[in-house]
Structure formats: structure tokens, C-alpha cells
Amino acid sequence: MALYDYNRAEKLGRKQYQASLMKGEHPYLPVLDDILSYTDIVSEVNLGLVDIPLNRIVGTMTQGRTNAFASNFMPLLPEKTEFAAKWSILYDHQLKEGIHDPIIAYEFMNKYYVQEGNKRVSVLKYLNAFSIPGIVTRLLPRRSDDKENKLYYEFLDFYQVSFNSDVWFSQEGSYNRLIEEMGLKPGEVWDEETRLYFKAVYDRFTKVFSEKGGNAIGLTASDAFLLYVEIYGYETIKEKTEGEIEEDLTKIWKELVLKGQGGKVALVEQPEEVKPQAKSFMNWLLPGSGEADHLKISFVYEKTPETSSWTYGHELGRLYLEQVFPGQVETAVFPNADTDEEIEKGINMAIAAGSDIIFTTTPRMIQASVKAAVEHPEVKILNCNVNTSYSSVRTYYRRMHEAKFLMGAIAAAMDQRGRLGYIADYPIYGSLANVNAFAIGARMINPRAQVVLKWKCVKDHDPMAELQNGGIDYISADDMITPKSSSREFGLFHEEKDGSLTVLATPICDWGKFYVRIVKIIRQGAWNALDSKGKQAVNYWWGMSADVIDVICSQNLPRGTHRLITFLKNSIRAGSFQPFECDIYSRDGVLRCSENRKLSPEEIVTMNWLAENVEGSVPEPEELTEEAQDLVKLQGIKLEKNTEAAEANHEDSGSSGRGV
């Protein structure tokens, strides 16, 4: 029996060996000694006895036996060798009593390399075992800006609190996202019950994920698990059986496939004119098979139109939608969805009310939107958001940076001091594009113009007072006012000598035209034209060319300035001019765009730097209000950070006996 299985294992090894050669890859086990020859190791930590996941064991410590195994740890030596005999004896021992003697291994970058026990690992890998006991020494590399290095140190922080080495993510920030989804705080040490519950649900998930073919979609089990947790919630899934997990995975499989392919987002920059489809013979026989006669559309608001200028803009859009389609659409509003529970409740109420389409109007509603969409595929759900990647929901957003560019040009044309103010709302994707476009527009008019950036979401700060105390007269603030507000602090305004405020221009996002265009797409049967079956997400990212963005100028503007802005506006609308189409340097002196090219839509959406003529910075999460912190967790800009310091913390914790 053992000899038969050795022959089978050897065939698997030969097959892997040939496959590696065909791909131009090294056909044997990687050797840690070779890897360390060009790696700076700063510390060794004895972890003691560890239960090592077999899928993390990838190589051998030294050259000694490396040629005896293919890269998948299956044997390569013929059956009539001492090696084959020992392998077969270990195989029989595992079947009768189990292999309990620990191997000796080194861990480097969350991968394990065997110093003693290669054949034991080979036998257990052949039998598809999950783990093997091992006495492990961890080798700590010097910190660097390399992505794998950063991920490894994030893993070490996670291991310190969880003592779990199974989880390995491919994207930075994922460990903290998982911890937050579990209702824990970064740095909070898990108690024994938490560790056992987590290991149980994670093991169930990885088993089901593997059995469903998850390893073939280019997504690690850990990345898939995080997405699963974000959609369904950790408290919900930790009690689920393997059968229930399988049902859930079937529902979200397109999301997993999309994530495995890199989460590509198709930015639809220009809405195509939807032409009524010619009626076929079946259309005449079945009147309901053509354009939808009546749609029920629901809007979920975080606040109310009376208390939020953002919500007020969407409410105007909803009312315009009803005017354009009298008797053809019926709309409903679910306001005050300002907590995760209320958001989910609002969406569920909209579904229960028989909605055909649901618009969720803030980025923080994205997770609840996805959860509802995978459970109710018959409902079309769209979320007002940018730079998120889901195939179950579509997102929509506006190219407000086009308007902000014009606002910056107006401010510089009117100002005499060369210092302008900009009050931003939240440090989320899209916001820095707005700031930088304003700064670029200002510099186009005045090469010495500087923009002083303040944030309204920072705790214990009054950005308006800070700018005014700094002698800044022209300030860009909120895009709209709320109906109950009498403030003139919106758009681009100027403080007069008597203390009154004069609004010179304001950017407009016509959400009504947004909603009308999207509803036309749905009513006339063109929705599925962009259906990519999980291969990409769809974001309607429209601007001036779609007539959904504009700048309204005051009559008090000089005639020449008004003519210039009209010319620039028409150029942007026609596509002959783009704000990010010139030499642009960031504050750190890096050339971000040159004269002979323009930034791509993806570069604009994911912009995480400030232009060189911007004075200010992006606030740290702990500086933000509680509301802003919640939003930043979902959509926060990922900036490069200085990571030189924490290395010593890991070394110290290792020497204390607890390990890292």
C-alpha cells in the first residue's frame, strides 16, 4: 500500500517538475540559505512549538535534500532507494498512529522552510493534511518600503494579538480591517474564546472555499474570508455551518472572482444616448417585455434634506426624476440611515416595499448595499461612491474636480494676495483630486498662488476662523447650503470689509440629470450591456460632458473673468481640455504629470498626493470626528507612511518570551 502511494506521489512530483520547467520556473524546493544571502536579517526569535499550516511550508533550509523534491514537496527519487523506503515507512506510520514528532523549521516572511523533517512534510502534504507541529525560529528582515515587507510586519502585529499564523493577506491594511470587523481594537490581545471561535470559522470557510474551487480564481483564502466577513458580518458568520457558508459563497461568487482578478473598475465617463429598441414580434404579443412601464425607486439617505446639503442635493434629484417621468416612476425616501443598523434597516424596508431600483446615497452604505444585492439579485442597487469594486452593485459619482478647477481659476483672478483658502470635507478618495484641481486652476491664473487647505472634519478646529485669521479673503467651502441654513459660507465666497460674505461662484452637481440618465438606461433595457459577469465593477463617473456638473458664476464677476471661465467650461465639456493635463508636481517634488500627457481616470480617482502649491496635509484618523472616522475606514485615502520605527518593538517582544 505504501509503495503504491509513493509511486503516485512520485508521479505528482514529476508532473510538477515538468510543469515548472515549461513555465521557466525553478523545479525544486526553494532554499532559504540562498534567499538569506541577499537579505538583511535584524533579529531571530524562538517561537517554540507551533502548529504550522502545511500550505505555508514552501521550501527547505539548506541545499541538502532540495533535489529530492519537486516544488510541491512531492518526491522525485525512484522507488528503489533508501529515500523511498523511509518515505513509505512514514506514510504507514501516519495511517496507523499519526505523525506527532515536530519538525524543525525557520519562518521567514510568513513562509516556512524545513531544517529537519522534509519527508514528514511531504507525506502529510500528499495526504492533504492541514498542519504539522514544528519548533520554529522566526527570522526578521529589516523594514523596507517593499509591499511584501510591509504586509509581513502587518502580519506580525496581527500575530502578536491573535497568535494565529493561518491568515495571510495580499493587500495592506487588511489585518486591521479584519480586526475592526470582529469588533476588536488594533493591539487588543484576543482571549482564548475569541481565538478558538475565529480558528473554527476560518477553518470551516477555507475548507469550503477550497472545495468550491476558490484556489483557481486567483484569490487567497484569507482575502476571500475578509470579503465574506465584510458582506455578512463576523458575528453572523461565526456560527454558520459549512453548508450555510457554501450557500453564501454561491451568492457572492462573482464578487470573489472580481476581487481575484484585481477588482477592476470600469469608469463610464460619458453616458451613451439610449435609443429605444425596435419592438420584436414578441414585444407586440407581450407588452411587458419591452420598456418598463412603471418603476418603483427608493432613495436611502444618511441624514435629511433639511440637515444635510449632500442629502438636499440628492432630494432635488429625486424630485426632478418624478417630474421627468410623471406616472411612470414612483419614488420613496428612507432618511436618517446614519448607523450600520439603520442603513441595513432602510435598505431592507425599501426591498420589502417592492422597489425595483434602490439608490443608496453615501459611500458608507456600500457594505449594506452589497449584502442586500447578493441576497436580492432581482433588485438593482446603486451606491453613490467611487473607487470601490463590487459587481453586485453599481456605483455612481461626479467629476467635481472639473468644477473645482474653474473655482480655483476664479479665486486667483479675483484675489490680490496670492493666498487662497480651501475647506475640504473628508479625506476620502476623490477629495484630493478636488483640492489639487482647485490649486492647479489657481496657478494657471497666478503662478505664485498658494492654497491653504483646512479640513472641516478635524476635531476641535474651526477651519473658517483659522483661514480668516490668516488673512485669507477668498475661500472655497461647501458646495451647497441646506434649506434651513442662512449661511453664505458655500461655494467660492469673499469676505467684504463690513464682514458680510459675497458668493462669487458655486459648483453644481445636477443629481436629477444623473438619476434620469440611469433610469433611462434601465427602462429601455440597456442595463445588461455593461454586465461583465464578475469581471469588472461599473462606476458611472460623469462630469461636465454629461451635463451633470456646472459652475454658476455671480454677476459680480468681472466680464473678462466670466468670459475666461465660460471658455474653459466649454473646453472641458467638449473634451478638448482637462485640468490634469500639464506639468504637475506634488509637495514632495515628484513629477506627477507632464505636459505631453494627461492623468488617467484611475489616477484621478485614486489620487493620494497634494499639489506643490497646497499648504496643508491629510489628517490622521485619530484627529477626525467619529463620523469622519467611520467613513475613512471605508474610503480613506491610503498615503505612504514613514515605517522606520516599529522594528525594535517586534525584537523586544520576541526577547520577552512571548514572541511576535
MOVENJO-V392572 format. One record per residue. N is the residue number from 0. RES is the residue in one letter. SS is DSSP state (A for helix, B for strand, O for the rest). BURIAL is I if it has 9 or more other C-alpha atoms within 8 Angstrom, else O. Layout:
N;RES;SS;BURIAL, N;RES;SS;BURIAL
This chain:
0;M;O;O, 1;A;A;I, 2;L;A;O, 3;Y;A;O, 4;D;A;I, 5;Y;A;I, 6;N;A;I, 7;R;A;O, 8;A;A;I, 9;E;A;I, 10;K;A;O, 11;L;A;I, 12;G;A;I, 13;R;A;I, 14;K;A;O, 15;Q;A;I, 16;Y;A;I, 17;Q;A;I, 18;A;A;O, 19;S;A;I, 20;L;A;I, 21;M;A;O, 22;K;O;O, 23;G;O;O, 24;E;O;O, 25;H;O;I, 26;P;O;I, 27;Y;B;I, 28;L;O;I, 29;P;B;I, 30;V;B;I, 31;L;A;I, 32;D;A;I, 33;D;A;O, 34;I;A;O, 35;L;A;I, 36;S;O;O, 37;Y;O;O, 38;T;O;O, 39;D;O;O, 40;I;B;I, 41;V;B;O, 42;S;B;O, 43;E;B;I, 44;V;B;I, 45;N;B;I, 46;L;B;I, 47;G;B;O, 48;L;B;I, 49;V;B;I, 50;D;B;O, 51;I;B;I, 52;P;B;I, 53;L;A;I, 54;N;A;O, 55;R;A;I, 56;I;B;I, 57;V;B;I, 58;G;B;I, 59;T;B;I, 60;M;O;I, 61;T;O;I, 62;Q;O;I, 63;G;O;O, 64;R;O;O, 65;T;A;I, 66;N;A;I, 67;A;A;I, 68;F;B;I, 69;A;B;I, 70;S;O;I, 71;N;O;I, 72;F;O;I, 73;M;O;I, 74;P;B;I, 75;L;O;I, 76;L;O;I, 77;P;O;O, 78;E;O;I, 79;K;O;O, 80;T;O;O, 81;E;A;O, 82;F;A;O, 83;A;A;I, 84;A;A;I, 85;K;A;O, 86;W;A;I, 87;S;A;I, 88;I;A;I, 89;L;A;I, 90;Y;A;I, 91;D;A;I, 92;H;A;I, 93;Q;A;I, 94;L;A;O, 95;K;A;O, 96;E;O;O, 97;G;O;O, 98;I;O;O, 99;H;O;O, 100;D;O;O, 101;P;O;I, 102;I;B;I, 103;I;B;I, 104;A;B;I, 105;Y;B;I, 106;E;B;I, 107;F;B;I, 108;M;O;I, 109;N;O;I, 110;K;B;I, 111;Y;B;I, 112;Y;B;I, 113;V;B;I, 114;Q;B;I, 115;E;B;O, 116;G;O;I, 117;N;A;I, 118;K;A;O, 119;R;A;I, 120;V;A;I, 121;S;A;I, 122;V;A;I, 123;L;A;I, 124;K;A;I, 125;Y;A;I, 126;L;O;O, 127;N;O;O, 128;A;O;O, 129;F;O;O, 130;S;B;I, 131;I;B;I, 132;P;B;I, 133;G;B;I, 134;I;B;I, 135;V;B;I, 136;T;B;I, 137;R;B;I, 138;L;B;I, 139;L;B;I, 140;P;B;I, 141;R;O;O, 142;R;O;I, 143;S;O;O, 144;D;O;O, 145;D;O;O, 146;K;A;O, 147;E;A;O, 148;N;A;I, 149;K;A;I, 150;L;A;I, 151;Y;A;I, 152;Y;A;O, 153;E;A;I, 154;F;A;I, 155;L;A;I, 156;D;A;I, 157;F;A;I, 158;Y;A;I, 159;Q;A;I, 160;V;A;I, 161;S;A;I, 162;F;O;O, 163;N;O;I, 164;S;O;I, 165;D;O;O, 166;V;O;O, 167;W;O;I, 168;F;O;I, 169;S;O;O, 170;Q;O;O, 171;E;O;I, 172;G;O;O, 173;S;A;I, 174;Y;A;I, 175;N;A;O, 176;R;A;O, 177;L;A;I, 178;I;A;I, 179;E;A;I, 180;E;A;I, 181;M;O;O, 182;G;O;O, 183;L;O;O, 184;K;O;O, 185;P;O;O, 186;G;O;O, 187;E;O;O, 188;V;O;O, 189;W;O;O, 190;D;O;O, 191;E;A;O, 192;E;A;O, 193;T;A;O, 194;R;A;I, 195;L;A;O, 196;Y;A;I, 197;F;A;I, 198;K;A;I, 199;A;A;O, 200;V;A;I, 201;Y;A;I, 202;D;A;O, 203;R;A;I, 204;F;A;I, 205;T;A;I, 206;K;A;O, 207;V;A;I, 208;F;A;I, 209;S;A;I, 210;E;A;O, 211;K;O;O, 212;G;O;O, 213;G;A;I, 214;N;A;I, 215;A;A;O, 216;I;O;I, 217;G;O;I, 218;L;O;I, 219;T;O;I, 220;A;A;I, 221;S;A;I, 222;D;A;I, 223;A;A;I, 224;F;A;I, 225;L;A;I, 226;L;A;I, 227;Y;A;I, 228;V;A;I, 229;E;A;I, 230;I;A;I, 231;Y;A;I, 232;G;O;I, 233;Y;A;I, 234;E;A;O, 235;T;A;O, 236;I;A;I, 237;K;O;I, 238;E;O;O, 239;K;O;I, 240;T;O;O, 241;E;A;I, 242;G;A;O, 243;E;A;O, 244;I;A;I, 245;E;A;I, 246;E;A;O, 247;D;A;O, 248;L;A;I, 249;T;A;O, 250;K;A;I, 251;I;A;I, 252;W;A;O, 253;K;A;I, 254;E;A;I, 255;L;A;I, 256;V;A;I, 257;L;A;I, 258;K;A;I, 259;G;A;I, 260;Q;O;I, 261;G;O;O, 262;G;O;I, 263;K;O;I, 264;V;B;I, 265;A;B;O, 266;L;B;I, 267;V;B;I, 268;E;O;O, 269;Q;O;I, 270;P;O;I, 271;E;O;O, 272;E;O;O, 273;V;O;O, 274;K;O;O, 275;P;O;O, 276;Q;O;O, 277;A;O;O, 278;K;O;O, 279;S;O;O, 280;F;A;O, 281;M;A;O, 282;N;A;I, 283;W;A;O, 284;L;A;O, 285;L;O;O, 286;P;A;O, 287;G;A;O, 288;S;A;O, 289;G;O;I, 290;E;O;O, 291;A;O;I, 292;D;O;O, 293;H;O;O, 294;L;B;I, 295;K;B;I, 296;I;B;I, 297;S;B;I, 298;F;B;I, 299;V;B;I, 300;Y;O;I, 301;E;O;I, 302;K;O;I, 303;T;O;I, 304;P;O;I, 305;E;O;I, 306;T;O;O, 307;S;O;I, 308;S;A;I, 309;W;A;O, 310;T;A;I, 311;Y;A;I, 312;G;A;I, 313;H;A;I, 314;E;A;I, 315;L;A;I, 316;G;A;I, 317;R;A;I, 318;L;A;I, 319;Y;A;I, 320;L;A;I, 321;E;A;I, 322;Q;A;O, 323;V;A;O, 324;F;O;O, 325;P;O;O, 326;G;O;O, 327;Q;O;O, 328;V;B;I, 329;E;B;I, 330;T;B;I, 331;A;B;I, 332;V;B;O, 333;F;B;I, 334;P;O;I, 335;N;O;I, 336;A;O;I, 337;D;O;O, 338;T;O;O, 339;D;A;I, 340;E;A;O, 341;E;A;I, 342;I;A;I, 343;E;A;I, 344;K;A;I, 345;G;A;I, 346;I;A;I, 347;N;A;I, 348;M;A;O, 349;A;A;I, 350;I;A;I, 351;A;A;O, 352;A;O;O, 353;G;O;O, 354;S;O;I, 355;D;O;I, 356;I;B;I, 357;I;B;I, 358;F;B;I, 359;T;B;I, 360;T;O;I, 361;T;O;I, 362;P;A;I, 363;R;A;O, 364;M;A;I, 365;I;A;I, 366;Q;A;I, 367;A;A;I, 368;S;A;I, 369;V;A;I, 370;K;A;I, 371;A;A;I, 372;A;A;I, 373;V;A;I, 374;E;A;O, 375;H;O;O, 376;P;O;O, 377;E;O;O, 378;V;O;I, 379;K;B;I, 380;I;B;I, 381;L;B;I, 382;N;B;I, 383;C;B;I, 384;N;O;I, 385;V;O;I, 386;N;O;I, 387;T;O;O, 388;S;O;I, 389;Y;O;I, 390;S;O;I, 391;S;O;I, 392;V;O;I, 393;R;B;I, 394;T;B;I, 395;Y;B;I, 396;Y;B;I, 397;R;B;I, 398;R;O;I, 399;M;A;I, 400;H;A;I, 401;E;A;I, 402;A;A;I, 403;K;A;I, 404;F;A;I, 405;L;A;I, 406;M;A;I, 407;G;A;I, 408;A;A;I, 409;I;A;I, 410;A;A;I, 411;A;A;I, 412;A;A;I, 413;M;A;O, 414;D;O;I, 415;Q;O;O, 416;R;O;O, 417;G;O;I, 418;R;B;I, 419;L;B;I, 420;G;B;I, 421;Y;B;I, 422;I;B;I, 423;A;B;I, 424;D;O;I, 425;Y;O;I, 426;P;O;I, 427;I;B;I, 428;Y;O;I, 429;G;O;I, 430;S;A;I, 431;L;A;I, 432;A;A;I, 433;N;A;I, 434;V;A;I, 435;N;A;I, 436;A;A;I, 437;F;A;I, 438;A;A;I, 439;I;A;I, 440;G;A;I, 441;A;A;I, 442;R;A;I, 443;M;A;O, 444;I;A;I, 445;N;O;I, 446;P;O;O, 447;R;O;O, 448;A;O;I, 449;Q;B;I, 450;V;B;I, 451;V;B;I, 452;L;B;I, 453;K;B;I, 454;W;B;I, 455;K;O;I, 456;C;O;I, 457;V;B;I, 458;K;O;O, 459;D;O;O, 460;H;O;O, 461;D;O;O, 462;P;A;I, 463;M;A;O, 464;A;A;O, 465;E;A;O, 466;L;A;I, 467;Q;A;I, 468;N;A;O, 469;G;O;O, 470;G;O;O, 471;I;O;I, 472;D;O;I, 473;Y;B;I, 474;I;B;I, 475;S;B;I, 476;A;O;I, 477;D;B;I, 478;D;O;I, 479;M;O;I, 480;I;O;I, 481;T;O;I, 482;P;O;O, 483;K;O;O, 484;S;O;O, 485;S;O;O, 486;S;O;O, 487;R;O;O, 488;E;O;I, 489;F;B;I, 490;G;O;I, 491;L;B;I, 492;F;B;I, 493;H;B;I, 494;E;B;I, 495;E;O;O, 496;K;O;O, 497;D;O;O, 498;G;O;O, 499;S;O;O, 500;L;B;I, 501;T;B;I, 502;V;B;I, 503;L;B;I, 504;A;B;I, 505;T;B;I, 506;P;B;I, 507;I;B;I, 508;C;B;I, 509;D;O;I, 510;W;A;I, 511;G;A;I, 512;K;A;I, 513;F;A;I, 514;Y;A;I, 515;V;A;I, 516;R;A;I, 517;I;A;O, 518;V;A;O, 519;K;A;I, 520;I;A;I, 521;I;A;I, 522;R;A;I, 523;Q;O;I, 524;G;O;I, 525;A;O;I, 526;W;A;O, 527;N;A;O, 528;A;A;O, 529;L;A;O, 530;D;O;O, 531;S;O;O, 532;K;O;O, 533;G;O;I, 534;K;O;I, 535;Q;O;I, 536;A;B;I, 537;V;B;I, 538;N;B;I, 539;Y;B;I, 540;W;B;I, 541;W;B;I, 542;G;O;I, 543;M;A;I, 544;S;A;I, 545;A;A;I, 546;D;O;I, 547;V;O;I, 548;I;B;I, 549;D;B;I, 550;V;B;I, 551;I;B;O, 552;C;B;I, 553;S;O;O, 554;Q;O;O, 555;N;O;O, 556;L;O;I, 557;P;O;O, 558;R;A;O, 559;G;A;O, 560;T;A;I, 561;H;A;I, 562;R;A;O, 563;L;A;O, 564;I;A;I, 565;T;A;O, 566;F;A;O, 567;L;A;I, 568;K;A;I, 569;N;A;O, 570;S;A;I, 571;I;A;I, 572;R;A;I, 573;A;A;O, 574;G;O;O, 575;S;O;O, 576;F;O;I, 577;Q;O;I, 578;P;O;I, 579;F;O;I, 580;E;O;I, 581;C;O;I, 582;D;O;I, 583;I;B;I, 584;Y;B;I, 585;S;B;I, 586;R;O;I, 587;D;O;O, 588;G;O;O, 589;V;O;O, 590;L;B;I, 591;R;B;O, 592;C;B;I, 593;S;O;I, 594;E;O;O, 595;N;O;O, 596;R;O;O, 597;K;O;I, 598;L;O;I, 599;S;O;O, 600;P;A;O, 601;E;A;O, 602;E;A;O, 603;I;A;I, 604;V;A;I, 605;T;O;I, 606;M;O;I, 607;N;O;I, 608;W;O;O, 609;L;O;I, 610;A;B;I, 611;E;O;I, 612;N;O;I, 613;V;B;I, 614;E;B;O, 615;G;O;O, 616;S;O;O, 617;V;O;O, 618;P;O;I, 619;E;O;O, 620;P;A;O, 621;E;A;O, 622;E;A;O, 623;L;B;I, 624;T;O;I, 625;E;A;O, 626;E;A;O, 627;A;A;I, 628;Q;A;I, 629;D;A;I, 630;L;A;I, 631;V;A;I, 632;K;A;O, 633;L;A;O, 634;Q;A;I, 635;G;B;I, 636;I;O;I, 637;K;O;O, 638;L;O;O, 639;E;O;O, 640;K;O;O, 641;N;O;O, 642;T;O;O, 643;E;O;O, 644;A;O;O, 645;A;O;O, 646;E;A;I, 647;A;A;O, 648;N;A;O, 649;H;A;I, 650;E;A;I, 651;D;A;O, 652;S;A;I, 653;G;A;I, 654;S;A;I, 655;S;O;O, 656;G;O;O, 657;R;O;O, 658;G;O;I, 659;V;O;I
